[in-house]
Amino acid sequence: MINVAVLDDYQEVFQQIVDTKKYSGKYNFKVFNEPFENESAAIVALEDFEALFIMRERTQISKSFINSLPKLRYIMTSGMRNNAIDLEAAKKNKIIVCGTEINPNPAAEITWALILGLFRNIKQEIDNMFQGYWQTTIGFELKGKLLGLIGLGKIGTQVAKVAKAFGMEVCAWSENLDLSHANQIGVLPMSKEDLLKTADIVSIHVVLGDRYKNLITKKELEMMKKSSFLINTSRGQIINENDLIEALKDEKIAGVGLDVYDKEPLPQNHKLRFLPNALLLPHIGYVTAENYSKFYLQMIENLEGCQENKPLRLIS
């Protein structure tokens, strides 16, 4: 029997999706609902497991972590890339790493939830309704506004198409922007500086890497209009969090909508939680029933494939 650890299942979804009884005698599943306090605690808890089912970029699967788990043979992650896994160390230890498909549309949808929430003061109005107040804020219209996209891949493209339906203008920048694609969907290519200076909304949709880490710092935030909003549903490290907090405190920009953070879960006493011009979500951009079903069922498929020496969705 293979011992399988299901990590970071914060909402206890795994056993709602996977019929574990079906695999009794073959796999022994143990679900971990809380993040580990540190790497040492994770190593102690996982020393007897041969397989890990992990959510992308939650628990760090570092070189030291991998080297400390001699029984580990398989890592199954949500998505087809996971920067939290040291793939070189996994390869040296002959650990098979497999991924899953992921739907891009939920991230685009949550982007618009944040934009609309900021433009129409949704959180404040909902809170005030429960306190007995009526019409306490004045919102803004999206039509005619300029949306600046940092990144025009699958998610950025979906966000752009919705913006067009709202009657907005759309511009985009990234280091590898596909100009023909931008032209095809009616998006104006623009330099990063011009985008930041002119956009009413700046929304980030690039993959985190060395070139995009700390892409938005104090310098970039000061380029933006005081009336503009910043949205990040990609990765927290793309924006310098300390610089963002200072910009919000000083009202250098109108507000921010975030679904991602430097440290997740976001600490309870984090300064972002206490800023009135910050609309915060707990990284739910990908958290849908459809995605979770795809993740966990394909992880099972991957593990079954490995047992038959036919691994699926290999990540190398």
N, C-alpha and C positions, 0 to 999 in steps of 0.2 A: 504494500500500500504506500502511496506517495503522500507525504504531508504537504499540504498547500496552505500558505498564509495569504489571506486577502487583506491587504493593507489599506488604511485610510478610508474605510467605508463609513464616512461620517454619518450618513443617513440610513445605514443598515439596509441597503438596497440589494446587496448580493443575494441574500437568501429569499428575497421576494421574486427575483428573476430566475435564479438557478435552482432546479429541483435537486438538492444535494442528496436526497435519498436514492435518486437514480444512480448515483456514483458511489454508494456505500460499498465498502470492500475493495474499491479501486483508489479512491482519493479520500483523504482525511482533511476536511476543510476547517480552518480556524479563522474567524473574522476579527480584525482589529478595528475598532470604531474610533479610536482616539489617536492623534499623532504621538509619536514617541518623544519623550522628553529630550533625548539626545541620541547620538549614534551608539554609544555604549549600551544604552537601554534597549535599543533596537536589536543589537547583536545578541544580547542575552535572550531576548524574547524569541528570536528567530533561528537559534542555533540548530534546531532539530528539523528544519524545513528544507525540502528539496526544491520546492517551487514557490515563487512569489507572484501574486496577482497585484499589480500596482496601478494607481492612478497617476497620470502624467504629471511630473514635477511636483509631487507632494513629498514623500520620503526620499531623501538623497541616497542613491545607490552608488556610493563612492568606492574608490580603489580599496581603502582600508576596510570598509564595510564588506566588500566582496571577499577580500582575503581572509576575513575573520569568520566566514561561513563555509567551511570545507564541504558540507553536505549539499550546498546549493547547486542545482543543475539547470533550472529553468527560471527565466524572468519573463512574465507576460505583462505588457504595459498597454494602457489605453493610448490610442494614436500610433502613428508610424514614426514618430520621433519623440525622444524624451531626453532633454538636456541634463536631467538628474541622474542618468545612468552613465557610469564610466564604461563605455563599450570596449575600450582597450583592455581594461582589467577583466571584464567578462570573457573576452576572447581568450586571454591568457589562461584563465581558469576553466576553459572549455564549457562555459555556461551558454546555453542557447537563449537568445533574446528575440521575442516575437512581439508584434504590435497588432493593432486592430484598426479598422476603418473608423472614421469620425465624421459626423455630419457638420458641414461648415455653416449651415443656415442659422442654428441657434445663436451663434456669436453675433451675426449680423442683426438678428432680431433684438437681442439684448442691447446692442448699440443704440437702436432707435428708442428702446424703452428709456435709456439714460438721457438721450437728446430731448425727447418729449418731456421727460420728467423735469429737466432743467428749464426748458423754454416755457413751460406752463406751470412751474412751481407745484408740481403734483404732490410731492411729499408734504410740503407745508400746508397745502389746501386739505389734504386728507387728514392730517393731524388736527387742523383747526375745525374740520367738520365734526370730529369726535368730541371736541371741546365746546361745540355749540355755536361756532362762528360761521359767517357766510361771506363769501367773496372778499378775501383779505389781501389778494395779490393781483397784479396785472402782468399777464404773460406777453410773449412775443410770437409773431407768426413765422413759420418756416419759409413760406413762399417768398422768393426773391432773395433769400439769404445765400451766402457763399459757404459751401461745405468744402473744407480742405482735408483730403485723405492722405495720410502718410502710409503708403502701401496700397497697391491696387491688384492684389491677388484675388483668390476666390471670395474671401469675406469682404474685402474692400469693394470689389465689383458689385456684390449684392447690395451693400450699403449705398453705393452710387446710384443704382437703379431705383431704389426707394426714394432717394433724394430727388431724382428727376420726376418721379410721380407726384412729389409734393410741390413741384415747380421751383426747385432750387437750382442754383448754378453749382457745378462741381469742378474742383481742381484737384490735382494729385501730384505727389512727389515720392520717389524712393530712389535708391542708388541704382537700381536695375529696372526702372520703369519701362514697360513695354509701350512705346509710343503709338504703335499701330493699334494695339488693344484699346488704349485710352481714347484714341480718335474714333474708333469703331463704336464705343459706348457714349460718346459725347462728353468726355472728361478732358478738361484743359490741363496739359502738362505745365508744371510751374516749378521754379526753384524752391528749395526749402524756405529760404528767407522770405521770398515774396508770398508764399503760402501762409506762413506764420503772421506776416504783417497785415494780410488782407482778409483772411477767412473769418467768418463769424463763428464757425465751429471747426475745430481741429480734431480729427478722429484717427487713432493709431491702429494700423492693421498690418504690421510687419512682424516677421519672425525674430525673436530675440537671438542675437549673436553679438560678437565683439563689436561689430560696426554700428550696432543700434543700441548698445548699452549706454545709458546716460545720454541718449539722443536729445532729450529735452531737459535743459538745465536752466539756471537763472538767466543766462544770456538769451535763450530762445523764448522763455516766458516773458521777458521784457520786450520782445519784438511784437508780441501779440497785442491786439486791441483790448482795452479795458472792458469792453462789452462782449468779448468773445468767450466761448466755452471750450474746454479741453476734455476729450473723451479717451479713455484707455480701456479696451477690452482684450488687449494682447498679452503683455507681460509687464509686471510692475517695474522691473529694472530699466525699462526704456525711458522712464521719467525719473529724474533725481528727486526722490521723495522729500528730502529736507528743503530743497529749493522750491518745490511745489507748495509745501506748507507755508513757507514765508510769503510766496506770491499770493496765496489765498488770504492770509492774514492781512496783508497790505492792500488787498483788492486790486492787484495788478491785472487780474483777469476776473471775469464775472463769476466763474464757477468751474467745477470739474465734476465729471461723472466717471467713477472708477468701478471696475469689476475685478481688478488685479492689483497686487501689492508686493512690496519687497519681501515681506514675511507673511506667510499664510499658515493657519488662520491669523487674521489681523489681531494683534494684542488688544485686550479690552481697554487699556489706558492709552492707546495710540492717539496722537494729536489730531489725526484726520477725523476721528470719530466726533470731535467737538467743534468742527468748523461748520457754520451754517451754510456756506456756499459750496459744500462738498456733498454730492449725492453718491452714496456708497452701496454697493451690492457685494455679497460674499462669494465672489467668483462662481457665479451660476450661469455664465455664458454657455457652457457646454452641458450643464446639468439638466437634462431632459430624460423622460422615460425612454424615448427612442434611442438616445445615445447610450444610456446606461445598459439597455438591453443589448445593443450592438457590442459594447465593450465586453461585458461579462460572458455573453454567449460565444463570442469569437475567442476569448481567452481560453474557454473550455475546448473549443475546436482546435486551437493551437496546441494545447497540451495533449489532446488526443492524437494529433498529428505527430507530435514528438515521440509518443509511445510507439508509433508505427514507423518510426524513422522517416517520416514524411512531414517535416516541420512546415507550417504555414506562416506567411507574412513575416519572414525573417527580417530582422533589423541588424545590419552589419556596420 
